[in-house]
């Protein structure tokens, strides 16, 4: 009986994977709001009934894709932040991590870039929530660095969100460059490094929110 249950569970996971892969493939050329369940199941080679055994609707499929799309990037960026090295070295490493991530996960990056401001509210909210959790992780890592000594929790969160926003915009730029003009990659990487250096410079001289001017 345990063998049969294991086989059914494996088949269930395989079907779910097929639906997610099919959705991601179809979303290369359209947004989630225009996608239909029958399109996804036809692409996956499954019946519409099979879809609803895994997801209540397409928004739930989109949320699952959001979680998957950001999971690996969380791990890579976290590893960069916890590594030792000078600011310049960490900046170079962070930009290269983003570039490599786009190369290896183009469909996921394209999906996030398109749906972050797309027409499916649940997916937009899921992306915002995931990026918020990401910013919290980045803020915790930044708090451990000596240069953050004396920083308030609010300022650390602001800095973390600045880094995350920069990461997302850089990933989107790499995506467009790889699709249109591969030579632009080097220019985008150089610009991203300069922007991060500017953030790093401002960080070293930041003294917290200025008090209101006296009258």
C-alpha positions in Angstrom: 0.0 0.0 0.0 2.8 2.4 0.9 4.3 1.8 -2.6 1.0 2.6 -4.3 0.7 5.8 -2.2 4.2 6.8 -3.1 3.5 6.3 -6.8 0.3 8.4 -6.6 2.1 11.2 -4.8 4.9 11.1 -7.4 2.3 11.3 -10.2 0.6 14.2 -8.4 3.8 16.1 -8.2 4.6 15.3 -11.8 1.2 16.7 -12.9 1.6 19.9 -10.8 5.1 20.4 -12.3 3.6 19.9 -15.8 1.0 22.5 -15.2 3.5 25.0 -13.8 5.9 24.4 -16.7 3.0 24.8 -19.2 1.9 28.0 -17.6 5.4 29.5 -17.6 5.9 28.6 -21.2 2.6 30.2 -22.3 3.3 33.3 -20.3 6.4 34.0 -22.4 4.1 35.6 -24.9 1.1 36.8 -22.9 0.1 37.9 -19.4 -1.7 35.9 -16.8 -4.9 37.8 -17.1 -5.3 36.7 -20.7 -4.5 33.0 -20.0 -7.1 30.3 -19.9 -7.2 27.0 -17.9 -7.8 25.0 -21.1 -4.7 26.6 -22.7 -2.6 25.5 -19.8 -4.0 22.0 -19.6 -3.7 21.5 -23.3 -0.1 22.6 -23.2 0.5 20.2 -20.2 -1.3 17.3 -21.8 -3.8 17.1 -18.9 -7.6 17.6 -18.5 -9.1 20.7 -17.0 -10.3 18.6 -14.1 -6.7 17.7 -13.4 -5.9 21.4 -13.1 -8.5 22.0 -10.4 -7.0 19.1 -8.4 -3.9 21.3 -7.9 -5.0 24.9 -8.2 -8.4 26.6 -7.5 -7.8 29.1 -10.3 -5.1 30.6 -12.5 -4.3 33.2 -9.9 -3.2 30.4 -7.5 -1.0 29.0 -10.3 0.5 32.5 -10.7 1.2 32.7 -7.0 3.0 29.3 -7.1 5.1 30.6 -10.0 6.0 33.8 -8.0 7.3 31.7 -5.1 9.3 29.5 -7.4 10.6 32.4 -9.4 12.1 34.2 -6.4 13.3 31.2 -4.3 16.6 30.6 -6.0 17.4 34.3 -6.2 16.8 34.6 -2.4 19.5 32.0 -1.8 22.1 33.5 -4.1 21.8 37.1 -2.9 21.8 35.9 0.7 25.0 34.1 0.0 26.6 37.2 -1.4 25.6 39.3 1.6 27.0 36.8 4.1 30.4 36.4 2.3 33.4 38.3 3.4 35.2 40.7 1.2 35.5 44.4 0.5 32.6 46.6 -0.8 33.9 46.6 -4.4 34.3 42.8 -4.4 30.8 42.3 -3.0 29.3 44.7 -5.6 31.0 42.9 -8.5 29.8 39.6 -7.1 26.2 40.8 -6.6 25.9 42.1 -10.2 27.3 38.9 -11.6 24.9 36.8 -9.5 22.0 38.8 -11.0 23.3 38.4 -14.5 23.8 34.7 -14.1 20.3 34.3 -12.6 18.7 36.0 -15.6 20.6 33.7 -18.0 19.5 30.6 -16.1 16.0 31.6 -15.3 14.8 33.8 -18.2 11.2 32.6 -18.2 10.8 33.2 -14.4 12.4 36.7 -14.6 10.2 37.6 -17.6 7.1 36.4 -15.7 8.0 38.5 -12.6 8.8 41.6 -14.7 5.5 41.4 -16.5 3.2 40.4 -13.6 4.6 42.8 -11.0 2.3 45.4 -12.4 -0.1 43.1 -14.2 -3.8 42.6 -14.0 -4.1 39.8 -11.5 -4.3 41.3 -8.0 -3.3 38.1 -6.1 -0.2 37.8 -8.1 0.8 41.4 -7.7 0.3 41.1 -4.0 2.3 37.8 -3.9 5.2 39.5 -5.7 5.1 42.5 -3.3 5.0 40.2 -0.3 7.9 38.1 -1.5 10.0 41.2 -2.2 9.1 42.5 1.2 10.3 39.2 2.8 13.4 39.5 0.7 14.0 43.0 1.9 13.6 41.8 5.5 16.3 39.1 4.9 18.6 41.6 3.3 18.0 44.1 6.2 18.9 41.4 8.7 22.2 40.6 6.8 23.0 44.3 6.5 22.5 44.8 10.3 25.3 42.4 11.0 27.9 44.4 9.0 30.1 46.8 11.0 29.2 49.8 8.8 25.6 49.5 10.0 26.5 50.0 13.6 24.1 52.6 15.1 21.6 52.4 12.3 17.9 52.3 13.2 15.7 49.4 12.1 13.8 51.8 9.9 16.9 53.0 8.1 18.2 49.5 7.6 14.8 48.5 6.1 15.0 51.6 3.7 18.5 50.6 2.6 17.4 46.9 2.1 14.4 48.0 0.0 16.8 50.2 -2.1 19.0 47.2 -2.7 16.1 45.0 -3.6 14.6 47.5 -6.0 18.0 47.9 -7.7 18.2 44.1 -8.0 14.8 43.9 -9.7 15.5 46.7 -12.1 18.9 45.3 -13.0 17.5 41.9 -13.6 14.8 43.4 -15.9 17.5 45.4 -17.8 19.6 42.2 -18.3 16.5 40.4 -19.6 15.8 43.0 -22.2 19.5 43.2 -23.2 19.8 39.5 -23.7 16.7 39.5 -25.9 17.6 42.4 -28.0 21.3 43.2 -27.9 23.8 40.9 -26.0 26.5 43.6 -26.2 24.4 45.8 -23.9 25.1 43.4 -21.0 28.5 44.9 -20.3 27.1 48.4 -20.2 24.2 47.4 -18.0 26.6 45.6 -15.6 28.9 48.6 -15.5 26.0 50.9 -14.7 24.6 48.6 -12.1 28.0 48.5 -10.4 28.3 52.3 -10.4 24.8 52.6 -8.9 25.7 50.1 -6.1 28.9 52.0 -5.4 26.9 55.2 -5.1 24.5 53.5 -2.7 27.5 52.1 -0.7 29.1 55.6 -0.6 25.9 57.2 0.7 25.6 54.4 3.2 29.0 55.1 4.7 28.0 58.8 5.2 24.4 58.3 6.3 23.6 59.8 9.7 19.9 58.9 9.8 16.9 60.9 9.0 17.5 64.6 9.5 15.5 66.4 12.2 13.0 69.0 11.1 14.6 72.4 10.5 14.3 75.0 13.3 12.2 78.1 12.6 
